Amino acid sequence: MTTKFVSAAELMAKVLGMPNYQFSVIEHPMSSATDEQLQRQAMSVIEDIGQLMIES
């Protein structure tokens, strides 16, 4: 999920009955990010997923 779409994702989760649904967020837009920025964002998502798995 990119920062631009967080509010839409939160609303969708609420509508689907999962108001506390957790997801990882990266900077928007991705299309203009450098390879280094994309790699940092990917690592951030991997860390978030690991943490979400531990908490579940």
N, C-alpha and C positions, 0 to 999 in steps of 0.2 A: 504494500500500500504506500502511495506517496502522500506527502503532507497535504497536497491539494484535495485529496479525496477522503481524508479522515472523517469529516463530518458525515459524508454520504455513507461510509462504511458503518459508522456508529448507528446511524438511523436504520440502515438495513438490518443490522444485528438486532436492534430493538424490535423492529417490525416482525422479524422471524422468531422472536421469543428468546433471544439470547443477548440481553442488554449488557452483560459483562464480558462479551466475547473479546478475547485478547488477540491482537495482531501486531506485527512489526511494521514500523513506519520508516520510510527513507525520504530523502529530500526530493522535491519536485523542481524542475523536470529532470527526467533521466536521460532524455535524448541529447542534451547538450553536455552531459557529464563526461569528464575525461576517463580514461581507463583506470587511473589511480583512484578517482572518486568512486567509480563503480565497484572497484575491488573493496574499498573501505565500506561501502554500503552493503555489499554482499556479506562481508565478515560480520557486520553489525546484525544483519538478519539471522545469520547462523547462530550468533550468540543469543539473540532473542528467542529463537526456536528452542535452543538448548534450555534456556531458563523456563520457558513455557512448559516444556516436557517435564522438568523437575517439579514444577508447581502443580502439575496435573495429577 
